[in-house]
Amino acid sequence: MRYIFTFVLFTISLAWQASAQILNNSNLPIVIINTDGNVPILDNPRVLANMKIIYRGQGIRNYVSDQNIAGYLNYNGRIDIEIRGSSSQVTDKKQYGFTTRMADNITNNNVSLLGMPSENDWILNGMVFDPARMRDYLCYNLSRQIGEYASRTAYCEVIINGDYRGLYLLQEKIKADKDRVNVIKIGTGDIYTPEVTGGYITKADKLTGGDIPAWTMSQWYGGSVDYIHELPKPENVTPEQNDYIKSQFDNLANAAIYHNVSLIDGISSVIDVPSFIDHMIISELSSNADAYQFSTYFHKDRNGKLRAGPIWDNDLTYGNDLFFWGLDRSKTNIWQFSNGDNDGSRFWRDLFNTSKFQCYLSKRWNKLISPGQPLNLNSLNNFIDQTAATITEAVGREYAIWGITGNFTSQIASIKSFLNSRIAWMTSTLGSYSSCSNVVMPSLVITKINYNPKASIDFPESDALEFIEISNTGTVTVDLTGIYFAGTGLVYQFPPNSTLPPDSSVFLSGNTAVFQVKYGFSPFGKFTRDLSNKSQNIVLADGFGNVIDNVYYYDSSPWPDADGNGYYLQLTDPALDNNVAESWTASNEADIKRDSFQSEEFVKIYPNPVDDFLKISSDKAIGQLRIYDMQGRLLVSESISSDTYELNVSRFPKGAYIIRVVSAGKAYTKGIIKR
């Protein structure tokens, strides 16, 4: 349902008719936008403008008269801007999307606005359907507090072409970025595995402006849900990419409908279970009337699992709805995925009805509502009070300019009352989580991390040398099936039926061929994405998100110096807490040893360095020969049935290469230098 009814437009316009207000100063940042030639801002096309953000600092008042004082301006530059939103466009108060531009009005200007990470795409959220002007703010911040990314926000007051427009949330637009939705940006040429596996951002949403759904999925009650590409853009997606990402949702639906919890082909093999649980918790805590059906985002990184989120558009929550359209759906005693309205795709209900998934949902919920946790009622009430204190002054002007009746204090009390009832109902209805409360974790420990290897002439691409060592410190063999790196930014999942014997370890690297040449043995597997050169939380978890081990390393003191200097982090004792800096030391890359699985010297490769012809000889017939560059790209692949071979390398540019020879079922890898 689009919820746009012509007969109410005139009523809404009258009820929200703006009254003249003048803003001189505020406890919030002040955003001043002046379009070129004072032209009105349209839904399409975007118009050019200049924007200034007045912000003196935390807790200091801001004055409109400061707009020409450079030291008080958080931003002073060009933007292009348009009206955004769907249902909200019927209101007099508009919402806006804008891009920060360089002086040429074309080039993106990546900047930090009000302390948020640098980017160029931003939103001014008018919160037009929320009389409390805080529901989106609460949900986004709570999502981040429980460990998931959601749009960062900053309250501000906005003046456009000299007219005061009221209270807004300046916030991040959902897009692929290391500080937003942390996935690889897939390109039109990425149509083969592994490139076709990500990254994607997909949403279930209403169709606007001539949108055509990429595909539809069934609801429990027989309706349909439209899915739309966000990354890649609909106009850029290839058939191969569309088919691939749709297949992931189909796999989810098939696993969920049969309540398949196998680590090999069940729900945890397709989705990042913790992200789906967290998405449901925020959606259900707030009783979001649009959850699952509209503005419901998903993302998937290359080689990674399908993840739910980030949450978006959370104004019809905590008991609020489009009452003037006769809607009243945000209740304390229903599940939004099964209330017969906006249920979303059937897989949400099927997931909930999967006993193991529901157990972990209940476990996570009960943890988050415990004392000191973000969703504890006392924590929530304190956060609401802090938010209300921040915006009370601006809300007074907001109510006056848009003719909003009612009392802000009563709005806050209503949200608190709603949460009190909602938390009690959810806790009672979710019930026990005893069957998943004491899961025994394998004795796996992250014992080595090479996050910023030293570049050299032979290995100019230092990222290719990154590695992580995982050790089994226990006395029994560990089944690695389903174990993966949780969260975003580092992707790897152990293949089915792989094992690790006691008192042994495996290395995972960013480039297996380069790793073998550098360190003399093959890593167990290849992870996707580079490790951060600054700091990163590496979380090793089982298929359902139970944390086995995690290390949050930093490149600064008190952590040992292993930052681009030829050293790596090594845990001094596997029995120590490896999340503590003092448990680690910096070890030289040359110290890496391997007691087994070393390549045998059964192949001779000469001369090295080489000018024109490289000679290869073996005790047995050579089966295959491959040459890679130092970025791991395959340059030569030849099948050979002889114990000697001569390869002309004169066409290769000067530099370092990797040669891999397979003979008698054994592989030999070596670095060569082309002069």
N, C-alpha and C positions, 0 to 999 in steps of 0.2 A: 504494500500500500504506500502511495506517495505522500499522503497526508497534506495535499494541497487542494483546498476547496475554495472555489471562487467566491462563494457567498459570504465567507468570513473576512475577505481581504479588507473591505471597507471598514468593518468593525475594528480590526486590528490596527489599521492605520490611524483611526480616530483615538483609540485607547493609548497608542504609543506616540502620539504626535509630540514632537520635540518642543520644549519650551526654551526660551532664550536663557542661556546661562553663560557666565563669564568665568573663566579659570585664570586666576592670578598665580597661585602657588599650590603645591601639593606635597604630601609626605611620600608620594609615589613618583617614579620617573615620569616625565612629560614628553610625549611624542608629538612633534609638530610636522605636518606634511603639507606642502604647498605644491600643487600640480602646476605644470607649465601652462601659463595662460589662464590659470584658475579653472581649467576645464573640469567637468564632473568626472568622478571615477565610475567606470562602467564595468559590467560583467565581462564584456569582451568588445574591443581589444583592450590590452593594458595601456595605461597612459604613463607618461614620464613625469617625475616629480622630484623634489628635493626633500629630504627628511633629516630632521635633527632630533636627537634624544638628549634631553636635559637630565643629567643625573650627577649630583654632587657626591654621592656615596651613601653607604648604609646609615640609616637613621638621621640623615640631614635633609632638610626641606629643600625643595626645588622650586625655582621661580621662572615663570614664562619670560621675564626680563633677562634671564641668563642666556637666552638663545644665541646671543652674539658674543659670548665669552667662551673661547675655545677650551679653556680648562674645565668647564662644566659640561662639555658635550661628550656624551658617550659615542655618538655617531653624528656626522655631518657630511652628507653626500647624496649621491644620486640613487634613485630607485625606479623601477616600474611597478605599477600596482593595478589591481583589479578587484572587483567585488567577487567573493567566493561564497560557497554554500549552496544548498538546495532549498529545503523548506524555509530556512532563515531569510531567504530573499523576499518573502512577503512582508517582512517587518521594515519599519522606517530606519531603525538602527542596522547598519550593514556590517558585514564581516569582510575582511580583506586578506588577500594574499599578495605578497610583494617580494621582489628580488633586489638585493643590493647590487648596484652597478658601479663600474668605474666611470670616470668623467666622460668617456666616449659613448656612454649610454648603451653599450652593447656588451662589453666584457664583464663577466661576473666578478663581484668584489666580495671575496670571502672575508668576513669580519666577525668578531665576537661582539654580540649585542647583550648588554646587561649581564656580562659574566658567562654567557653560554658559549660553547665551543664554536669556533669560526665556521661559518657557512654563508650561503647567499640566498637561500629560500626560507621565507619566514611567513608567519600568519599573525594577524590581529584578530583574535577571537572575541566577539562582542558578547558571548554568553547570553544571547537574546531570549532564550526560552527558560532561563534559570533565574528566578527572582532573587535567589540568594547569591548569585554571581560567584559561586565557589565550587560547584559540583565537578566541573572539568578539572579544576585546580586540585581538588582533593584526590580524585581518581588517578591523575597523572603522577602526582607526588607519591601516593601510596604504592603505586605500581613500582616506581623506582626504589622506594624504601624496602620492598620485599625482594629486590634483586633483578627486576626486569627493566629493560629500557622502555621509557615512555617520554613523550615530548616534554622538554624542559620549558618552564614557564616563568614569566615575570609580569606582575601586575603593573599597569601604567594607565595614564589618562591621555586622551588623544584629542588633538586639535587638527582639523582638516580645512585648509583654505580659510583660516580665520574663525571657523565655527567649532565650538567645543562639542565633541561627540561622545564624551562619557568615559566610563571605565572599560578597559580591555585587558585581555591576556596577550602579551607578546609571547609567541611560542614557536617551537621548531616545527617545520613541516616534515612529515614522514617521507624519508628518502634514504637511499643507500649511502652510507657515510660511516667512517670508522667510529665517529662519536654519536651516530644515530642508529639506523638499522645496519648493523655491522656485517654486511655481506659483500661479496665480490660483485662488481657491476658487470653483468653479462652483456656480451656484444652480439651483433647480428651474425658474426661468423662462428659463434660458439654453438655448433649443432651436433658435435660428436662427443662421446664420453671421453674424458670426464667433464669437459667444458660445459656441455649441455645441462649438467646437473645443478648449475647455479651460477650466480645467485639470483633469486627471485623475490619479489614482493607481490603478493596477490591479495585481493580483498573480496569479500562477499558484501555486496552493496546494491543500492537502488541504481537504476539506469537513468542518467540525465544527459541532456545535450546531444541526443542521438547515439548514446553509448550502445554498443552491441556486446552482449556477454560473451566471454571466451568459452564458457560452458555453464551448464546449470547442474545442480544437485537436488535430490529429493529431500523434502522435509518428512518428518514422522507422520504427519497427518495428510500427506499427499501433495502438498504445494511444492513450489520450487524456489531455489535460491540462485541468484545470479552471481557469477564470479567474473571479476574484471582484473586484467593485468595492470599492475602499477610499475613493476620492473620485470622485463622490459616494457616500454610503453606499448599500448595496443597496436599502434601503427608500425612498430619495429619488431614485434614478436614474429619468429619464424614458425612454420608448422611443426618442426622438430621440437622447438622449445615449448610450444603450446601442448603438444602431445605428452612431453616428458612431465611437466609440472602437473598437468591434469592426472597423469597416471599416479602421482604421489597421493593426491586426494582420493582417487579410486582405491588405491591400496589401503589407505586409512579406513575408508568406508567399509571395505571388505573385511579387514581385520576386526573392526569394531563391531560389526553386525553379528559376527560369530564369537565375539568376546575372546578373541585369540590373543593370548598373552605370551606366546612363545618368543624367546629372545631371537630366534632365527627368522621367523616370518610373521610375527605378531605385531601388535600396535607399537611396541617399543622399538621395533626394527625400522619403523616408518617415521614416527614422530618423536620429538623431544618431549617426553612425558611431563617433566616439571614445568615447561613453558605453557602447556595446555592446562595444567592444574592451576597455575598462577593466573592465567587469563580467566578461567572460570571463577576463581575466588574473587577477583576484583569485580567481574561482571555481576556475580551473584550477591556479594556484599552490598553493592550499590543498587541491586535489582534493576539493572539497566534494561529499559523497555525495548531498546534497539539491538541489544547484544545478540550475537550469532547470526542475525539476518542482515543488518546494515552496518557499515563502517567497521567491519570485522576483518582485521588484517592478519596475514600469515607471511612468513618469510622463510627462505631456505638458502643456505650457503652452498657453495660448490662442495660436493661429496658429503654434505651434511644432512641432518634430519630436518623434516618439516617442523617449523616452530610456530606457535600461536603468538599473535601480537605484532606490533604494539597496540595497546588499547587506544581507542579514538572515539571522540564524539560522545561524551558521557554526561550530557546535560539532563537527559530524561531518567534521572536516578534519584535514589534516596527519597522516594515518594513523590517526585515531581513528574508531570507528564503534560501533554498538550491538552490541558483541561478545556480550553476554549474551543477545541475541536471534538469535545466529548470523549476524550481518551483518558483512562485512569488505570494504568497497567503496572506501575512500579509499586509492588506490594511487599510486605514483610514475610508473607507465608506462602510463597510460590517459588518454583524454579523457573527461571526465564527460558530455559531450553525445553520446557515441556508444559507451558501454560496455554497452548493453543493459539498463540499470537506471536509472530516474529520469532519462532523457535529456532530458526536457522537449519542448517543441514542435519540430517538424521544422525550423523556420526557423533554429534555432541551428546545426544541422549543415549546412544549405544555405548559410548565411552563411560558415561555415568553408571549405566547398568552393568558394566563389567566389574565384577566384585573386587578384583585386584586394583584396578584404577580408582574405584571409589574409596578403597582402603587408604591409598596414598593421598587422595584428595582430603579425606578426613584427617589423616595424620598431619598433613601440611597446614590445614585450617586450624587445628587445635594448637599447633606450635605458634602460629601467627597471632592467635588471640590470647596467648599466655601473657602474664605480667611482663612489662618492659618491651614487648614486641609491637610492631607498627599497627596491628589490627586489634590490639587490646582496647577495650572500651575507654579506659582512662587515657590511653595514648591518643586515641581518636578524638576524644573530647578536648584534650589539650591542644591538639593540632588545629581543630576547628576554631577554638577560642583565639589562638595566635593568628590564624588567617583572618578571622572577623576583625580583630583589633587592627590589622594592617589595612583593611579596605573600608572600615566603617565610615571614615571621612568622605572617601570618594563615592561610596554607596549613597550617601545623602544627596550628593549632586546628581548621581545616576538616576535615582528615583524621581528627582525633580525634573530633570530634562526630558525623561521619557514617560512621565506621567504614571509611574508605577505606584499602585496603591498597596497598602499593607505595611507591616512593621518588620524591619530587618532583624530585630531581636527575636521575634516570633519565628522567623524563617530559620534561624540558627537553632532554636529550641526544637523545631520540628525535625530537623536533620538528626539531632542527637537522640530524640525520642525514637525515630525510625531505626537508627542503628542499634539501640538498646533491644528493641523487639527483634530486629533482623538477626543479630548475632545469636540470641537465645534460640530462635527457630532453626537456624542453620546448624547450630551445634547439636541440638536434639535430633534433627532429622538425619544428619550425616551419620550419627551413631559411632560405634566403636571402631577403632583401628588396630585392635590387638593383634590381628593376623599379620600385620606388616610393621609392628612396632619395634621388634628386636631382630632385625636382619643382620646376620653374621657377614661381616665384610672380609674379603680376601686380604692376605698380608702383602699388598702391593704398595710400594713406596717410590715416589719420584726422587731419584738419587743424583741425577746429573741434569744440568740445563745449560746449553750453549745458545744464549739468546742474541749475541752480537759478535759473531766470529770475526777474526782479523782478516782483512783482504790482503791478497798477495799477488805477485805477478802470475803465478800458476793458477790461483783461485781468485780472480778479480771480483766475482759475484759472491760476496761473503755470506749472504742469506742462504745460499745453497749448502752451506756447511752447518747450519743450525741442527741441533739434535736435542732429544730428551731421552734419558735412560729411566726405565721403570724396572724395579727389582722386586723379586719375590723373596721376602725375608722370612717366610714361613717354612713349615716342614712338610707341606703337601703340595702337589701340583695344582695350579690354579687354572680353572676354565675361564678363558678370556672372552668368551662369546658375549656380545652385547656391551662390553665395557667400552666407554668412549670418553672424549673430552666434552664436558657439559659447558653450556654457555655459548658465547660467540667469540669469533676471532681466531680460534685454533680448532681445526676439524680433523678428527680421526676416530674411527670405530674399528675395534679389533674384529677380524673376520670370524664367521661361525666356526666353532670347534677348534679354534686355536688354543694352545695351552702354554703354560710357563712352569717348568719344573721348580722345585724348591731350591733356594740358594743360587738363583741364576737371574739373569736380567736380559732385557731386550732394549735395543735402541730404535727410536723412531726419528726420522730425519725429514728435512724439507726437500731433499734431492738425493735419491738413493744412489744414483750413478756417481755423482760428485763425492758423496760421503764415502763410498767404497774406495775410490782412488785416494782420497785424503787420508783415511784412517785405516785402510787395509783390510776391511771386512764389510760384509753386507749388513745394512740395518734390517730390522724385522719388517718395517713398513714405512710408508711416506705419509706425513701429515700435510694438510692443506692450509695455506696462509702462513705468513711469517710471524715469528715471535716478536713481541714488542721490544724495542731497544731501550725502553724507559721502564715500564712496569707492566705486569700482567698477572692475572689470577688464573693459574692452571688448575682445573678441577677434573679429577679422574673419578668417574662415577659408573655405577652399573646401569643396566638398561632402563631401570625405573627411577634413576636419579639419585639413588643412595650414594652419598659421597664416600669414596674409598680413600682418597687422599687429595689434598690441595696445597699448592704453594703459591703465595702471592709475593713475587720477587720484585725488587727495585734495583735500579742502576746507581743508587746513591747510598751513602752511609746510613745505617751501619752494615749494609750488605757489602760483601767482598767485591773488590773491583775486578769485574770480568766483562768489561764494556769495551769491546773492540780492540783489545790489547793482546789477543792470543791466548786468553784464559777462559775457562768456563766455570760455572758454579758446580761444586761437588759437595754432597752431604758427607760430613766427617764421620758420622756413625748412623746407620739406618734406624737405630733405636731412638734417636733424638727427634724432637719436634721439628719437622722440616719447614714449618711456616715461621720459624724464628731465624732471623739473620745470623745469629751467633752459631747456629748449627751448621753453617756452610763455610767452605773455604774456596779460594780461587786456585784452580789447577791448570797447568799448562796443557794445551791441546796435544802436545807430543806425548803426554803421559797415558793416553788412552790405549789400553791393551785388550787383547781378546785371547783367551786360552784355547778356544776351539773355533771351528768353522773358518779358519784362515784359508785363503786361496793358495793352492799348491803351485809351485813353480814348474808346471808341466808345459808351459807355453813360453816360447822365446819371441820377443818383439824387438826389432833393432833395424837401423840405428836409432837412437833416441838421445838427443834431438835428431830430427829428420829433415832433409831438404826436399827430396822429390819422391823416392820410393821407400815405403815401409815394408819390411820383410817380417813375416809371421811363420813360425814353424812349431810343430807340436809332436809329441810322442804318438798321438792318435790322430785320426782324421778330424779335420776342423769342420764343424757342422755349420756354424753361423758366425758372422763377424758384423759388429755394429760399431759406429763411431758417433759420439755425441760432442756437442760443444759444452762449454763450462756452465751453461744455463740448463743443461740437460736435454737440449733439443736434438732429435735424431737426424744425423746428416747422411749416414751411409748404412745400408742394411743389405748384406749379401749372404747367400747360401753357398757353401763351399764343401766339396767332397775330396779334399786332399790334405796331406799333412804339412804342406807348405803353401804359402800364398804371398804374392807381392801386390801391394796396393799403391797406386799413384796418388800421392797427396799434394802434388805441386799446385793444384788448384785451390787449396785451402789457404786462407789468410794466415799470417804469422800469429802464433799464440798457442794456448794450451788446449788439449782435447782429451777425451776419454775414449779408450778402445776396449770393447768387451768381446771376448772370444769364447765360444762354447765348443768344447771338444770332449767326446766320450761322456756326455751327460754332465760335465763339470764346466763351471763358468770361471773365466779369468778376466779381471778388470785391471787396467793400468792407465796411468796418465802419460801422455806423450806431448812433446813440444815440437811444433812446426816452426822452423827457422825461416 
